Every structure is written in C-alpha cells, then in structure tokens.
Amino acid sequence: MADVTGATIELEQLTKRYPGSANPAVDSVSMEIAAGETVILVGPSGCGKSTTLRMINRLIEPTSGRIRIGGEDVTDIDPVKLRRRIGYAIQSSGLFPHLTVAENIAQVPRMLGWDKKRVKERVEEMLDLVGLDPREFHDRYPRRLSGGQQQRVGVARALAADPPVLLMDEPFGAVDPITRDHLQDELIRLQHELHKTIVFVTHDFDEAIKLGDRIAVLREQSRIAQFDTPEAILTNPADEFVSGFVGAGAALKRLNLTRVRDVGVADWPAVSADEPLQVIFNRLRIGGVSELLVLDRHSRPYKWLRRGDLARARGSLARAGTPVTHTVSRDATLRDALEAVLTDSSGRVPITGRRGEYLGVVDMETLLNSVHELLEADRLAALEGHEELVEHQQPHTREELEGR
C-alpha cells in the first residue's frame, strides 16, 4: 500500500453570506476530513455543496469560520498561492483550448518554478497515470479529445504539482453514462495509488456510494444531515431526508460498495487477432472451449468468437464473431459488472487494465453468488436487529412483570 500523501482538512463554523440575501448560502459548517480520505458532498441542487467546496481553496471567500489544511490555517494565506497547492477539477474539465494537452498539464508546475526537465517528466508521468499514451496525446489540443479524455487530462492537470488535496466539483457530470462509469473507476484506481485527500461534489447518490469513504448528506445551507460511511447511510439513514436520498432498493445499492477485484477475476482463453486464422480455428476446434476472446493489436478485447462463427469467417475475422461492447476495470463495482454482463450475450464481461488491456473475465455466476451473499447478510442483519428490539421491549424484572 502506498504512503498517504493527502492532508487533513478541518472546516470550523464555515459560513458564506451574500449581500441582499436573508439567509446564508452556507451556514456554520464544521467537518473533519482525514488525510487520504475521499469525502463526497451530496445534496439537492442549491443546497450550497459547491459553495462549500470552493471555500476550501478560496475561489469563494468565506464570510466567517476557519479552514485548516494539514493543521495550517489557510484563511490568512494568499489565495493564489493556496490554489497552487490544491488540485481542482470541474465538470467541463476547464482546459485551455489554445494550449496542448502537455501545456495544460504543465501550467501549475511551471508557475511553481519547476525546471523544464522535471516538468516534461511530470507531464509524461501524469498522462500515463490517467491511462493516456504520452506519445499519442502530448501534442493534441483539447478540441481533438473526447469528453472522457478531456476529463482525464483535467484530473492529470489537477494532480500535476502533487498537491495533498484534490477538490472535484461534479467532474463527470457532463459525459455519457458509460464514460462516466469508466472515469469513476479511474478515480478509484488513482486513489488506490496516490492516497490524496479528495473532496468531491455530486448530486448523484449512486456516485457518492461508489466513490466515497464517507458521505456528507447536506440539507439547505449545507447543514449536515448525516456524515458517515456509505454502508452506515444505506443501512441506517439518520432521518427521512437521508432516506429520500437513499431511495428504494438499498440492498441493491450496496452492489456499488463491492469491487470486481474483491470477487475474483477468472482466466478465459484469448487469442490475438494478428494470429493466423488457422491457428485461431484450431484452438476453437480442439482447445476444449466453445468460445474465444479475440484481442486487437493493443491486447484489448475485440470480439467473441464461437465455433458456429467459423463458417462465416471466409478467410477474415472481419465477418465473424460478435464485437465486445462492454468492458469493466478491476475497480468497477459489482453493479457496473452486472449491468455489463446483462447486456452481453456471452454471459461474462472482460476485465481491462489502465489502457484497456485484457486481464480476465467476471461471469454471471460469480456476480449472482455475490448478490446472494449481500442479500443474505442484509437478511441476517435485519433479523438480528429485530431480535434486539424485541429483547429490549421485554420486561426483565419482577417489578416490570407485575407492572404489566
């Protein structure tokens, strides 16, 4: 396990009032965040969660209260210098369109006076870290990137100067659902490697469950309704307001708490598309399997090939097999994996690494066993809770019995 590189964050009676407004936008928020922890701020639109986040790096100046990072009071530090010490990623990525990917990532290190060699090495390191080939993306401009790639570069830029704290304001809100799932998995993987302190704003409770070590459910004016682990909020919401965020199907939402890496990745026979067709066909005919996974030249899942496809090949794989439409990473949740398996006719989904390379598969049987285990654990927990309640309600003394 890598060393924790994050810093503690303490918010003390943090308040923001805007002129002409009867009520504060943020009212006396106090919160302690541990070094290396991912904390999610979730709440209804307009509740002040983004305002709270932006006060941490003083993009919005607090009206009153204190902010401490690593024990240091930052409310008196020059805000420009403070922001260079804190990573910040937003929904639209915020990349400068006239700068290349490398120039965008290098912005803060250059402002901090890093030498050219160190900046160049850091840019390449950051691109590799977020799963983008430096040779391919170094000199591209943002307009030549997909939405998901832009967000990856935005995260790389936020981490370039190795800040202890990363603030993220709905960073994945503007991309399609599949890309969003992959970006969430990427953030989970990055946090496993880097152990930064992350404060992340979202309105999506499922995203909060998936990403957070702890979740702060906020009411109006950022008043904290419950600040706890995802498991605790799912199984024991503090009140009806929090229950409204949890919604129906709390047990199924717990699928967002378990990762593919926790249930095991199985091997599955795979073959490169570059191999001669006869070799591929022989593996299908005499290899004891009815299906092969064909990989492209980058070792990424390409097609499922079954014995029945051989007659349609006619000398080329282009006419045979079923394209792989879904993959998940080892950091994907069981919910992600289950959705992918249900939409794939093979009954399994390939697991991929940082750059999409094939690692193995997870199948329907494994996922269903995990679902059954979760549901059984919930059933036993509910039964134990009921027995404790009955026990608590029973009279224990002679006086109590006679009183009845």
N, C-alpha and C positions, 0 to 999 in steps of 0.2 A: 504494500500500500504506500502510495506517495505521501510525502510530508504535506501537512496542511499549509497552504500558502495564503489563506484568507486572513481576515482580521475581524475582530468583534465589532459589532455596531450597536450602539445604545442610543435610543431615542427617549428623551425625557421631556414630557409635557409639551410636545411639539405642536405648535398651533399656527395656522395661517388664516388671517382675516383680510378680506379685500374691501377697499373703501366703498361705502354705499351699500354694503350687504349687511343685513340684520344679523345673520348667523355666520360663524366661522366656516370656511371650507373644510378645514381640518381642526379638530377640537381636542387639544391636550392628549395626543397620542404618546404612549410610553411603551417601549418594546425593547427587548434584549435579544440580539441575534448572535449565535456562537460563530467563532471562526470556522470557515469551511462548510457552513450550513447553507442550504438552499431554502429560502423562505418565500412563500408565494402570498401576495396580497390579492385577495379576490373579494368582489363585492359588486353591487349593482352600479350601472352607469351613473356618474355624477356623485359617487359617494366619497370622492377625494383620494382614491388609491394612487392615481398618477401624481397628484399634487404631493402626497406624502413621499413618494419615491423621489421626485425631483428636488425636494428639500434636502435630501441626503447629500447630493452633490451641489446644492445651492443654485441649481438652474432656476429654482423659485426660492426666494429668500423667506425664511420663516419669520413670522411676526414675533413669536416668543418661543422659548424652550431651548433645549440643548441637543447637540448631535456629537457623539464621540465615536471615533473610528480607531480601533486599536488602543483605546484608552485616552486618545488625544482629542481635546475639544476642538472641533473644526469650524465652529460658528464664528471664530475670530480669524481664521486663516483666509488669505487672499483666495477668492472663489476660483479664479482662473488656474492657479497652482493646484488647488484642491481637485479640480476636474481632470487634470492631467494624471492624477494619482488614482482615479476611479474610472473603470471601464463603463461604457454606456452604449446600449444597443436599443434601437427603436423599431417600430413596425415597418417603416418604409426603407430600412437599412441606413438611410441618411448618407449614402456615399456621394462624394463629389463627382458629378458627371464628367468634368473636364480632366480628371485625373485617372490614371490607370489603376488597376487593382493594387499593384505594388505601391504606388504613390499614396493611395488611400490608406493602406495598412501602415505605411511608414510615417504618417503625419505626426503622431504624438512622440514616438521615439526621436524624430528629428527635432521637435520642439524642446525635448529634454536634453539635446546636445549629444546624442549618440553619434559615434563616428560612422562613416559610410559602410565600412566592412561589417560592423556589428548590426547596422540597420538592414543591410542586404541579407545577412544570415537569418535575422529575426523574421523578415518577410517570408522567406522560404520555409522557415520552421512553422510559422503560423498557417500558411497555405496548406502545408502537409497535415498539420494538426486538425484542420477542419475538412480534410478529405478532398482538397483541390490540388491537382498536379501543378507545381510551380512552373514547369516548362510550358504548360498549356495556358495558364491563367495569369501569369505575371504581368504581361503587357496588354491585357484586354481592358477595354473601357466598360463601365457598368452597363451601358446600353446593350452590350453583347453578352450579357449574362441573363440566365433565367431568374425568376423571383427567388427561388430557393438558393441559387448560387450567390445572389446579391446578399441574402441574409447571412450566408456563411462568411462572406467577406466582411460584412458588418460585425459579426462576432469576432473574426480574426483581428479586425482593427481595434475593437474594444479591449482585446487581450494583449495587444502588441507590446505595450510597455510593462507587461507583467504586473498589473495592478492587483492589490489584495481583494478589492471589492468590484463586483460586476453588477450594474443596475440594468434591468431589462424591462422595457415598457411595451407590453404586448408585441414582442418582436416577431411572432409567427402569425399574427392575425390577418395578414393580407395575402397569404399564399393558399393554394388549394389544399384540401384535407390530406391527400397522400403525401405531398411535400411537407406539410406541417408535421405529420407523424414522424417523417424521417429527420426533420430538424430537431424535434423533441428528443428523439433517440440520440442524435448527435450531441446535444447539450448534456444528456445524461452521461454519455461516454466521456466527453470532455471533463465533466466534473469529477468522474472517477479518476482521471489522470491528474487534474490540476488542484482540486480541493480549494477553490476560491470561495469567498463568501458571496452568494448570489441573492439579490432581492429582485423578484420577478412579479410583474403586474399582469393579471389576466382577468377576464370576465367569465372564462370557461372553467367550470369546476372540475370537469374531467381532466383538463390540462393541469390544473393545480394538484390533483391527486397523483397524476403520473410523475410530475417533476419535483414536488416539494418534500423536503424532510419535515417541515412544519408548514401549516397553512394558517394565515390570519384572515378569518372571515370578517369583513368590515361592514358596518352599518353606515348610515348617513354621517357625514363629517368625520369619516374614518374611525369611528368608535368601534372598538374591537368586540365583536360578538363572541368569538371563540378563537383561541390561538393554541393549536395543538397539532399532533401528528395526523396524517391522513387517516390512519386506522382508527384513532380515537374519535375523530369527527364523523367518520362513517358509521361507527358502531354506537356512539354515544353523543349525538348532537346536543349542544347546550340548550337550545330552545327551538321554537317553531320557525324563527327566522333562519337559523342554520339548517334546520330540517328542509326548509324550502330550497336551499342551495343543493343539499344532498340529493333531493328528489327521490323518485321511485327506483327500486332495484339497487339498493345499497350493496347487497351481496355481490351482484354482477359488477358493480363499480370497483369492487376490490380486485377484479382482474387487472386493473391499472396499477396495482401495487406489486404484482409479481412479474419478474422479467423472464424472457426466454432463457437467458443464461442460467436461471435458477431451476429450470425443469429439464435441462439437458438438451444438447444438440446431437442428433444422430447422424451417422455417416449415410451417404446414398451414392450409388455408383454414378460417376460423372465421366464425361469424355470431352475432349476438345473438338470444336468444330473444324479445326485445321487437320485433324487426323483423316487418313483415307477412309472413304465411305465403307470399304470392305471391312476394315478393322472395326468400325462402329457397328456394322451389321453383325459381324461375328460375335461381338460382345453381347449383343441382344439375343442372338440365336443360342449361344452355348454358355452364356455367362450366368445362367440361372436366375435372371431377372427379366421382368416383363416391361421394364421402363428404365430409360437412362435420362440423366440430365445432361444436356449439351451446353458447354461453356463457350463463350466467344474468345477472341484472342487476348482479352484482358482478364480471362478467368472469371468472367461474370456470367451468371445464369442467363441462358439464351432461349432454349427450347426443351420441352419434354418430348422424348422420342419413344414411342411404343412399337411393339412388334408389328402391329397392324399398319404402321406408317411406312414400313419398308417397301411395300408395293407401289406407294405413291412417290417415292423418292426420285426415281428415274435419273439417277446419277447426280442428284443435287439435294442438299438438305433444305434448300430454299422452299421446296414444295412439300416437305414432310414435317411432321411434328406440330406441337402446339406451343406458341410463344409463351414464355414466362411473363405474366402480367404483374405479379406481386412478389416482392421480397421483403424481409424484415431483418433488422440487425439483432445482435445478441442482447442489446439493451432495450429492444422493443418490449412492450407489455404483452401479457397473455391475451388481452383484449385485441391488440393490434394483430397478433398472430392468428387468433381465432377468426377475425374478420377476413384476413388474407386467405386462410385455408378454405373458408366457406365460399369464397369467390373463385377458387381454383379447382378445376375438375380432377386434379391429381390426388387430392386429399392430404396434401402436405405443402409446405411453403419453404423455399430456400432461405437460408440464413446467410447474410453477407457481412463483410468487413468494412473498414473505413472507406475504401474506394470501390465498393461494390463487389469485391472478390468473393467467391463462393467458399463457405465454411462448413456447410452441412444442411440438414433439414430439421424441421419440427413437424410432427404429423398430428392428425386429428385425435388419435387415441391418446397420445401424451397430453394434449390440451384438455380433452374431456376428463381424463383422470385428475388433472389439476383442478378443474372446475368442481368436480365432485368432492375433492378434498376440502376446497374452500367452503362449499355449501355445508358439508358435514361439520366443519369447525364452527361455522356460524350456528348450526342447529344445536350443537353441544353447548356453545356459549350461551345461547338463549335459554336452554334448559337449565343450566347452572344458575343463571340469573333469576329464573322463575323460582327455583328451589330456595335460593337465598331469600327472595322476597317472602315466600310462604313461611319459611323458618322465622324470619323477622316478625311476621304478623302473629305467630303462635304465642299464647301465654306461657311463660316459663316458670312462674312461681305460684305457690298455693294461693296467695292473695289475688293474683291476676285471674286464676281459675275461678275463685269464689266471687270475684268481682263480676264475672260474666254470668 
